[in-house]
Amino acid sequence: MAAIILAWNPELWDGWQPAYPEAVDLVAATGAFQAHWSVGRHRNIEAGSEAWLLLQGGQGRGLIGHATVTSEPYPGPHFRRPSATANYVEVVFDVLLPRGDEIPAAELLARVPGIPWKAVRGSGLAVPAGSEPALRTLWADHVLPSAQDPTLPVPGTLPGEAVTRVLANRYERDVRARRDCLEHHGLSCAACGFNFEAVYGEIGHEFIHVHHLVPVALLGPGYELDPLTDLVPLCANCHAMVHTRPDPIRPAELRRIIDASRAVAAEVATPEEEAALDEARRMLG
């Protein structure tokens, strides 16, 4: 499915809710920001398509964001002329750059010449398939990986079909909740005890995932996070393991699995540890 360009001219429309700088902060903190966007008269846009946000207007022009389209186009009142109609799509932004950090149009024209960057009119223009590799390379050169998990590819640098998305809920991505959790629990994995800084030195300083103990299905609309009791630090491996079941494995249970596995490897496992390991293998398939 073809990627598309979304146009944003703040001189014509600046109705971000919340305001754009706050949306930038939300994406940095949670990894996602949902919005609906006009695509003019375009109708042949598929859910799941990539979208690139192009800043326009006299105060700057350049590539400033990346998103995924999550709906088919649907009609609605035109954002400037309520008596007219336009088509809209739902999008989830996964990268929004601060104003001033956009990739300038001159560089876009030089490195991705297959797109008329200075002549894009409205939203919904399809990105030619032949231009996508150069666009992804340029994007990768400008956008830094997530500070929370630099092992994840920067959204937009790989084709959608090459990426398997593992969704963290927003509580795991909340910067303040993460800080409070780590101040309370420390920076070692709650399951295996791994500490990135102890092994890797300075480059591992403050690197650890946080895991939300309450299954997402049980989170009601009035749920309030307690980062001290609801979040625990986990290394990347253990975080992946706890999510191998629809009902996530508790870190304490995973710790027993690890201990039993280590005991078997050392050939000193008790019958109870061997039984626990056999059960764990059965659950993990």
N, C-alpha and C positions, 0 to 999 in steps of 0.2 A: 504494500500500500504506500502511496506517495506521501512524503512529508510535505507540510505546507508552511507558509509564512504568515504569521499574524502581525498586522501593522498596528503600531501605537503612536499616535501623535498627541502629546500632552496639551498642545495648543487647541486641539479640537475636542479632546475627551481626556479627563483625568479623574475619572470616577472610581478609582480603586477603593475597595472596601475590605480591609482598612487601607490607609494611604500607602502609596508605593514603598516608602522606606520601611514601614512596618511589615509589608508583605515580604520584602527582602529578608527581614529578620526572622519571620515565620518560616520561610523556606530553609534558612540556615539552621534554625533550631529544630524543625520537625521534618524537613525533607520534602514537604509538599504544601501547596497552596492552591485551593480549588477556586475556579472562576468560570464565568461564561463569557464568550467572546464573539463579536460579530464577524461573520465571514461573507458579508454582502449577499450576492445572489448565488454563491457557490452551493451546490447540493451534493456533489459526488465526493464527499469527504467521509472516510470510514472511521468508526470508533477504533482506537488503537493506533491511529496515525501519529507520527511525531509532528510537533509544531515548534517553529523557531520565532521568537519575538523580536521584531525589528523596530527600534526606536526611530521616529521620524520627527520632522519639524526643524525650526530655525535654531533651537538650542542644542542640537546634537542629532546625529544619525548614526546608527550602528546596531549590531546584534547584541541583545541585552538579556535574552532569556531562552529557556527551553522548556517544553511541556509535552504532555501526552493528551491527545484528544480522547475523551471518554464517552462521547455520545455521537449519534448521527445528527446532521443539521436539522434544526427546527425553527419555525417562523416566530418572530416577535416584533414589537415596535422598534423602529429605527432609533438608534441611540441619540441622534440629533434632531430627527423629524418624527415625532411620535405618531403623526398621521400616516406615515409610510411604514412599510415593513421591511425587515431584513432577516436573513438566516443567522442562527447562532449555534455554537457548539459549546459543550462543557469541556473544560480543560483542567488538567492538574499540572501546575508548574513545579518542576523539580530543581530548576536553577533560575534565579533572578539576580542579575548583577546590579550593584549600586549605580545610580546615575553618575556618569563620568568614567565608569569602568567598561563601558560598552566597547565592542570591537568596531573600530571606525569604518565607515563606508569605503574609504580609500583602500584600506587593507582588504576588505571583502572583495572589492572589484579586482584587486591585483591577484588575490590567491584563489578566489572562487568566481571566475569570470563568466560562468554559465548562467548567472542570475542578474537581472537588471536592478541592482541594489538601489540605485538612485531614481528608479522609475516605477517602483512597486506602488500600486494604487489600491488601497484597501487590503483586506485580509483574504486568505484562501488560495493565494497563488501556489501552485504545486512546485516543489523543488525537483528539477530534473534529476533522474537517477544518476546520471554521469557526474553531477556536481556534488553528490553526497559525500564521497570519500574526502575530497578537498575541504569541504565544510567541516566535517568531523575532525580532521587534522588541525585546522585552524582553531576550532573550539577547544581542542585538547591543549593547544599551546597557550591559551589564555585563561582557562578556568582551572583552579586548583582543586585537588581531591578534597573530600570531606575531612575536616579536622578530627571528627569523631571516629571515622573509619576510613583511612586512606587506602585500604585494600579494595574498596568498592570502586568500580569504574565511574568516572564523571558522566552523569547523564548526558546523552547526545554524542558521546565519543564512539559508541558502538551501535551497529544496527539493532533495532528492537528485537529481531529474531535471534540475535546472538546473546541476549541477556536474559537470565532468569531472575525475576524480581522477587526478593525475599523482603516482605513488608514488615517493618518494625512499627509498633503503634506509637502514637505521638508522645506518650509518656516516656518511652525509652529514648526519644530524641530531644526531650525538653532539657535545655541547657541548665536551668536552675535546679531541676529535679535531679539531674545527673550529678551536679556538683554536691548537692546535699547527701545523696546516696553515697558517693565516694568519700566524703568527709567522715561519714559515719562508719562505713564498712571497710574502708581502705581500698587499695588498688590491686589486691590479689584475687584471683578467681575463687569464687565461693564453692566451686565444685572440685577443682583439681589443685588449687593453690598456686597456679602459675602467676608470676609477676613479670611483666614485660621489662620494666626498668632493671630488675635484678639480673635478667638474662641479656638484654640488649644494650644496657647502659642508657645514655642520655636520649637516644632516639626512641626509647620505649617509655619515656617519662609521661605519666598520666594517661597512657594508652590502655584502655580496657573497654569492653562493651558493658552495658547495663541491661538487665533482663527484668521484665515486668512479670511478677509472680501470679497475678490474677488473670485467668484466661479472658481474652477480649470479649468472648460471648457473654461473660458475666458482668460486663461493665455497663451499668445502667446510665441514663441521662444525668442523674444527680451524683454520679461517682466523683469523689474527690481523692486525689492521689496523696498518699503519705510516702514520700521518697525513702523514709527510713525503714518502713516495713514492707512496702510494695515492690521496691527495686533492690536488686543485688548485682554486684559486679561478676561478670563471667568473661573468660577468655573467648576468642572467636570460635575455637573448636567446640568448647562446651556449650556456647550459645547455639551453635548449629545443632548439636546433639539434642538439646532439650526440646527443639522444635521438630524433631523427627516424627512426633506423634501429633495427631489432631488435638489431643489433650496433653499439653506440654509436660515433660518430665520435671519433677521438682528437683532443684539443685541438690538437696540432701539425698534424694534417691540416686541421682547421677553420681554423687560422691561415693555411695555404697557400691555402685557398679564399678567405678574406677578402682576402688580399694580391692574388690573381689578379683578384678582382672589382673591387678598388680600381684596379688597373692598367688594366683594361678601361674603367672609368668615366673614367679620365684619358687614355684612348686611347694608352697607352704599353705595352700588354701585349706580352710576348714570346710567340712561338708556344707555348712550354712553358706559360706562364701561361694562355693561352687554352685550351689542351688540358686543363689542370687544372680550369679553370672549367667547361668542357663536361662533364667527367667528374663533377664535383661536382653539376651540375644534373641529370645522368642519375641519380645515386644518390639525390638528394633528390626525384626524381619531377617 
